[in-house]
Amino acid sequence: MSGIDPAMTPPDSALGERELALLERVQSTSVHIHNQAGLRPRGTDNGRAARIRRFRVPSFAVVASLIAILVVAATSMSLWPGETPLARAVTPKPLVAVPIGDQQPGSLLQSMSESLGASNQPAASRVRFQNWALAFTPDDPPQSIMPQRFDITTLPDGSTVAERRAAGNFDPAGHQLSGFDYPSPGTLLDRQTYQPGQYGYLFSSPDGVTDWGTYLRTGGGLGAHPSTGDYFTAVKNLLVERSLSSTQHAEMLAFLSTLPDIRIDGTVTDRLGRTGISVSTDSRDPGRTRDVLVVTPTHGVIAYEHVYTGTDRSDLQAPAVIDYDAWF
């Protein structure tokens, strides 16, 4: 929100084109966020249909703040005293890590940074990723996993096209389910076009960035003393709206290699079937959640996972994945 109206902005200043666009996106997304929280908007007879029709803005610019509030609510709140959910929420099985031996996290990330930087690949014009997040609905926990895929393309004229597609319907093991009233994989759910300057970014352009710590703190709104987990989530929020060159990605990994409280979990296969190294931290919310990055020496960060590790939720059994993103 500080990106819309910084503290130094005079109270009576008129909103600029970017600010108006961001405000419009917040308003147009509010119904979707209420639906994700299990609430139906007034005048809507079918909340589920509204979820399918409405575009969920994937850039997390401003909306990131609202989604963060929803995720915090979903992971911080227990069920009301005396209530028992009808069933446990169906969530993806946690990634299975195969240990890779005794290696320091800093050395591993630094080595990957060097390999990635040597490839000298330019930034792509499109950001593509698959996302799934647990909706906080204690009275009706989700019984299947329905991720969605996003394509955010920047055109030569500076305009942006954002598309959202169905990615299937799965059980916890990742097997495709049938018989559910949901669009088939690849079905276009929404498409929006933003004129040059209208697409509200949370992070400024990464071009010319030399201090990645400051860049992630500023764009992620992390404050002066963020945890390593805060930086992991900032990386996730950056990559869902900005494409990095291999050099920029390498520099970001080099910064992450300097952070404390990182654990090497081992080799994993991510949600898109790719092999990478899982590194994680529970520094953001110790004893309750864990932030995970899956990294490779050729593509850098290819996935992010948010895992519930607590004991105070009746609808979840730890460890439970409550949010993931996988880039492709």
Backbone torsions as a table, in degrees:
resi	resn	phi	psi	omega
1	MET	NA	-31.2	179.0
2	SER	-64.7	-22.8	176.6
3	GLY	-69.7	-26.3	177.8
4	ILE	-77.1	-46.9	-174.4
5	ASP	-137.8	78.6	-178.5
6	PRO	-56.2	158.5	-176.6
7	ALA	-60.0	-27.0	-177.5
8	MET	-83.3	-6.2	180.0
9	THR	-74.6	126.5	177.8
10	PRO	-56.7	139.7	-176.1
11	PRO	-57.7	-30.3	-175.8
12	ASP	-97.3	13.1	-179.5
13	SER	-71.1	145.0	176.0
14	ALA	-77.0	145.8	177.9
15	LEU	-72.1	138.4	177.5
16	GLY	-82.3	-177.7	-176.7
17	GLU	-62.3	-41.8	-179.6
18	ARG	-65.2	-43.1	-177.5
19	GLU	-65.0	-40.4	178.3
20	LEU	-64.2	-39.2	178.8
21	ALA	-64.5	-41.8	178.7
22	LEU	-63.8	-42.4	179.5
23	LEU	-62.2	-42.2	178.6
24	GLU	-61.9	-38.7	-179.1
25	ARG	-69.0	-36.8	176.7
26	VAL	-62.6	-45.2	-179.0
27	GLN	-64.8	-42.0	-176.9
28	SER	-72.9	-16.4	-178.3
29	THR	-96.9	-13.1	-172.9
30	SER	-61.1	-37.9	-180.0
31	VAL	-64.1	-41.3	-179.8
32	HIS	-62.8	-42.7	-178.7
33	ILE	-65.3	-39.5	175.7
34	HIS	-62.4	-39.9	178.7
35	ASN	-63.5	-42.1	179.4
36	GLN	-62.2	-28.7	179.6
37	ALA	-85.6	0.3	177.9
38	GLY	91.1	15.7	-179.0
39	LEU	-110.4	139.8	177.2
40	ARG	-95.8	135.9	175.8
41	PRO	-69.8	153.5	177.2
42	ARG	-60.8	140.9	176.6
43	GLY	79.6	4.6	179.5
44	THR	-108.0	120.3	-177.8
45	ASP	-83.5	-24.3	-176.6
46	ASN	-132.8	95.6	-177.3
47	GLY	-61.6	-34.9	-178.2
48	ARG	-66.9	-40.7	178.7
49	ALA	-63.5	-37.1	178.9
50	ALA	-63.6	-35.4	179.0
51	ARG	-63.8	-38.8	-177.4
52	ILE	-71.5	-37.9	-175.6
53	ARG	-76.8	-34.5	-170.7
54	ARG	-83.7	137.2	-178.8
55	PHE	-76.6	124.5	176.0
56	ARG	-90.5	108.9	-173.1
57	VAL	-60.9	118.3	-174.0
58	PRO	-87.8	-6.2	-174.5
59	SER	-76.2	-19.5	-179.0
60	PHE	61.2	17.9	173.6
61	ALA	-77.2	115.3	-172.6
62	VAL	69.2	-53.4	178.2
63	VAL	-59.3	-27.2	177.1
64	ALA	-56.9	-38.9	179.0
65	SER	-63.4	-42.0	-179.2
66	LEU	-69.9	-41.4	178.0
67	ILE	-65.2	-38.7	178.3
68	ALA	-60.0	-40.5	178.1
69	ILE	-62.3	-42.4	179.9
70	LEU	-64.3	-43.0	-179.5
71	VAL	-66.1	-40.6	177.4
72	VAL	-60.7	-42.2	178.2
73	ALA	-62.4	-41.1	-177.7
74	ALA	-67.8	-31.3	-176.3
75	THR	-99.9	-14.8	-176.2
76	SER	-100.2	-25.0	-173.6
77	MET	-93.6	133.7	170.2
78	SER	-87.1	171.1	174.4
79	LEU	-69.4	156.5	178.8
80	TRP	-58.8	144.6	-179.0
81	PRO	-54.1	133.0	177.3
82	GLY	88.9	-11.3	-179.3
83	GLU	-90.9	145.4	177.2
84	THR	-129.4	127.3	-179.5
85	PRO	-67.8	155.5	178.4
86	LEU	-63.9	-32.9	-179.7
87	ALA	-160.9	163.8	174.6
88	ARG	-72.0	146.9	177.3
89	ALA	-66.0	138.7	175.5
90	VAL	-83.4	123.4	-179.1
91	THR	-132.9	159.0	178.8
92	PRO	-63.1	144.8	174.8
93	LYS	-64.6	138.9	177.3
94	PRO	-57.7	149.9	176.8
95	LEU	-61.8	138.3	179.9
96	VAL	-94.0	118.5	-176.2
97	ALA	-98.4	133.3	174.4
98	VAL	-101.9	117.2	-176.8
99	PRO	-54.2	145.2	-177.9
100	ILE	-115.8	12.4	178.5
101	GLY	99.4	-177.7	-175.2
102	ASP	-83.8	102.1	178.9
103	GLN	-140.9	138.8	-179.1
104	GLN	-76.9	136.6	-179.7
105	PRO	-55.5	-42.6	-178.7
106	GLY	-61.7	-42.6	180.0
107	SER	-66.5	-40.2	179.3
108	LEU	-62.3	-49.7	-178.5
109	LEU	-66.3	-35.9	178.9
110	GLN	-66.6	-40.3	178.5
111	SER	-63.8	-42.2	177.4
112	MET	-65.3	-36.6	177.9
113	SER	-60.2	-43.9	-179.1
114	GLU	-66.3	-40.6	178.5
115	SER	-65.7	-41.7	-178.2
116	LEU	-68.0	-41.2	-178.9
117	GLY	-64.0	-29.1	-178.1
118	ALA	-72.8	-17.0	-177.1
119	SER	-76.5	-24.7	173.8
120	ASN	53.5	49.2	178.7
121	GLN	-94.7	135.0	179.0
122	PRO	-72.6	164.1	177.0
123	ALA	-69.9	141.5	178.5
124	ALA	-77.4	160.9	178.2
125	SER	-87.6	-1.1	-175.9
126	ARG	-135.4	139.9	172.6
127	VAL	-105.7	125.8	-178.6
128	ARG	-130.0	130.9	178.4
129	PHE	-158.3	158.2	173.9
130	GLN	-106.7	137.6	-177.1
131	ASN	-133.6	143.7	168.8
132	TRP	-143.2	139.6	177.4
133	ALA	-141.3	140.4	-179.8
134	LEU	-72.4	127.7	174.8
135	ALA	-82.6	138.5	-178.6
136	PHE	-85.8	92.0	-179.2
137	THR	-134.3	80.4	-174.9
138	PRO	-62.4	-24.9	-179.8
139	ASP	-83.6	-13.6	-178.3
140	ASP	-152.5	70.4	-177.4
141	PRO	-59.4	141.5	-179.3
142	PRO	-61.5	139.8	-177.3
143	GLN	-108.0	7.7	173.1
144	SER	-154.8	171.5	-175.0
145	ILE	-114.9	116.5	-176.1
146	MET	-122.0	82.6	178.9
147	PRO	-71.3	167.5	177.1
148	GLN	-133.5	154.6	-179.9
149	ARG	-114.0	140.7	-176.7
150	PHE	-122.1	138.1	173.2
151	ASP	-124.8	120.7	178.7
152	ILE	-120.5	109.0	-172.5
153	THR	-113.1	129.1	174.7
154	THR	-97.0	120.3	-177.0
155	LEU	-87.1	161.8	-178.2
156	PRO	-55.5	-29.9	-179.0
157	ASP	-82.5	2.2	178.2
158	GLY	93.8	-7.2	177.5
159	SER	-77.1	162.9	-176.4
160	THR	-127.7	133.9	176.3
161	VAL	-114.3	124.2	-179.9
162	ALA	-116.3	124.2	-179.3
163	GLU	-122.7	144.2	177.3
164	ARG	-125.9	129.7	-177.6
165	ARG	-129.1	151.3	174.4
166	ALA	-68.2	144.6	-178.7
167	ALA	-120.7	9.8	177.5
168	GLY	114.1	-176.8	-177.1
169	ASN	-140.3	118.9	-166.8
170	PHE	-128.2	159.2	168.5
171	ASP	-92.1	176.3	-176.4
172	PRO	-57.6	-29.6	-178.7
173	ALA	-80.7	-5.0	179.7
174	GLY	91.8	12.3	177.9
175	HIS	-84.4	135.2	-179.2
176	GLN	-66.6	133.4	179.4
177	LEU	-102.8	155.6	176.7
178	SER	-127.2	166.0	177.2
179	GLY	89.7	4.1	178.4
180	PHE	-100.2	146.8	179.4
181	ASP	-82.1	79.4	-178.6
182	TYR	-149.5	145.5	-177.7
183	PRO	-57.1	147.7	179.0
184	SER	-70.1	156.7	-179.2
185	PRO	-53.4	135.6	179.4
186	GLY	93.6	-10.9	179.7
187	THR	-64.0	128.1	177.9
188	LEU	-72.5	121.6	-179.4
189	LEU	-96.9	-37.4	179.7
190	ASP	-154.1	150.1	174.2
191	ARG	-144.3	125.0	179.2
192	GLN	-129.7	142.7	177.9
193	THR	-115.9	130.7	179.3
194	TYR	-114.1	131.0	177.2
195	GLN	-69.1	160.8	-179.6
196	PRO	-50.1	127.8	179.1
197	GLY	88.6	-8.8	-176.9
198	GLN	-87.6	-26.6	-176.8
199	TYR	-75.9	110.2	-173.1
200	GLY	-79.0	110.3	-179.9
201	TYR	-90.6	140.5	172.9
202	LEU	-74.4	-40.3	-179.9
203	PHE	-103.4	140.8	173.8
204	SER	-71.4	171.5	179.3
205	SER	-57.6	138.1	178.9
206	PRO	-77.9	-5.3	-179.9
207	ASP	-60.5	128.4	177.5
208	GLY	83.0	1.9	-179.9
209	VAL	-68.9	129.9	176.4
210	THR	-117.6	-24.3	179.2
211	ASP	-112.3	94.6	-174.8
212	TRP	-73.8	-25.0	175.5
213	GLY	-64.3	-48.7	178.6
214	THR	-64.6	-40.6	-179.7
215	TYR	-60.5	-46.2	-179.8
216	LEU	-69.4	-38.7	178.8
217	ARG	-65.2	-42.9	-177.5
218	THR	-68.5	-52.3	-178.0
219	GLY	-67.4	-32.6	-179.3
220	GLY	-89.0	-2.9	-179.2
221	GLY	59.0	44.7	-170.9
222	LEU	-86.0	-15.9	-176.6
223	GLY	86.6	-173.3	-171.7
224	ALA	-80.8	-28.9	-173.4
225	HIS	-131.9	68.7	-178.6
226	PRO	-75.7	156.7	174.2
227	SER	-83.9	169.5	175.6
228	THR	-61.0	-37.8	177.2
229	GLY	-62.4	-35.8	175.9
230	ASP	-61.4	-42.1	178.4
231	TYR	-65.2	-38.3	178.1
232	PHE	-60.3	-43.6	179.7
233	THR	-69.2	-32.2	176.4
234	ALA	-65.2	-39.5	176.5
235	VAL	-60.8	-44.7	178.0
236	LYS	-58.2	-48.7	-177.8
237	ASN	-66.0	-31.3	176.2
238	LEU	-67.1	-46.3	-172.7
239	LEU	-74.2	-15.6	175.7
240	VAL	-84.2	-2.7	177.1
241	GLU	-131.4	-17.4	-178.1
242	ARG	-127.3	138.5	173.2
243	SER	-97.1	133.1	-177.9
244	LEU	-106.2	148.3	169.9
245	SER	-73.0	165.4	179.9
246	SER	-62.7	-33.8	178.3
247	THR	-66.8	-44.2	178.4
248	GLN	-64.4	-42.3	179.1
249	HIS	-63.2	-39.4	179.0
250	ALA	-64.0	-42.1	179.4
251	GLU	-65.1	-36.8	178.0
252	MET	-66.2	-42.4	177.4
253	LEU	-63.5	-37.8	178.4
254	ALA	-61.3	-38.1	176.5
255	PHE	-66.6	-45.5	-179.8
256	LEU	-60.2	-30.2	-178.9
257	SER	-65.6	-16.2	-178.4
258	THR	-91.0	-6.1	-174.5
259	LEU	-83.0	150.9	177.7
260	PRO	-86.4	178.7	170.4
261	ASP	61.4	31.6	176.5
262	ILE	-106.0	135.8	179.1
263	ARG	-116.4	138.8	172.3
264	ILE	-90.0	115.6	-179.5
265	ASP	-83.0	-36.7	-179.3
266	GLY	132.4	-167.8	-180.0
267	THR	-80.7	133.6	-179.2
268	VAL	-134.0	163.5	170.0
269	THR	-110.2	121.5	-173.8
270	ASP	-80.5	-175.9	-174.7
271	ARG	-65.9	-17.3	179.2
272	LEU	-103.6	12.3	175.2
273	GLY	81.9	18.1	-177.6
274	ARG	-103.2	151.5	-179.1
275	THR	-94.4	134.5	177.6
276	GLY	-154.9	-178.6	177.9
277	ILE	-105.0	127.3	178.2
278	SER	-89.2	125.0	171.9
279	VAL	-122.3	140.1	-172.6
280	SER	-143.9	166.9	176.9
281	THR	-152.3	144.8	174.4
282	ASP	-112.1	21.0	-173.9
283	SER	-71.8	-20.5	-177.2
284	ARG	-76.7	-37.1	-178.8
285	ASP	-148.7	72.2	-172.9
286	PRO	-55.3	134.0	177.8
287	GLY	82.5	-4.7	-177.5
288	ARG	-125.3	-42.1	-179.8
289	THR	-141.8	159.5	177.2
290	ARG	-132.3	137.5	176.8
291	ASP	-102.4	132.2	-174.8
292	VAL	-126.3	134.9	170.1
293	LEU	-117.3	137.8	173.0
294	VAL	-106.8	123.5	-173.3
295	VAL	-126.9	153.2	175.1
296	THR	-135.5	157.1	179.2
297	PRO	-74.5	-10.2	-177.9
298	THR	-104.8	-24.6	-177.9
299	HIS	-127.1	-3.1	-178.5
300	GLY	72.6	-135.4	-179.0
301	VAL	-75.7	119.2	179.2
302	ILE	-110.1	-12.8	-179.3
303	ALA	-158.8	154.5	173.7
304	TYR	-132.0	140.1	176.9
305	GLU	-135.6	139.9	177.0
306	HIS	-113.4	119.1	-171.2
307	VAL	-117.6	128.8	175.1
308	TYR	-81.0	128.0	-178.4
309	THR	-123.5	8.0	-174.4
310	GLY	-82.9	-170.5	-178.2
311	THR	-130.9	3.4	-170.9
312	ASP	-101.0	8.8	178.5
313	ARG	-111.6	124.8	-178.9
314	SER	-76.0	-22.5	-176.6
315	ASP	-92.3	-1.1	-179.5
316	LEU	-130.9	145.2	173.5
317	GLN	-118.1	115.5	-176.2
318	ALA	-70.0	148.7	-5.1
319	PRO	-79.1	137.6	-178.2
320	ALA	-132.4	125.4	176.2
321	VAL	-72.9	126.3	-178.3
322	ILE	-115.3	-6.1	-179.8
323	ASP	-167.0	135.1	173.2
324	TYR	-148.7	154.2	173.1
325	ASP	-133.7	138.6	176.5
326	ALA	-135.4	121.5	-175.8
327	TRP	-92.4	146.8	178.2
328	PHE	-149.2	NA	NA
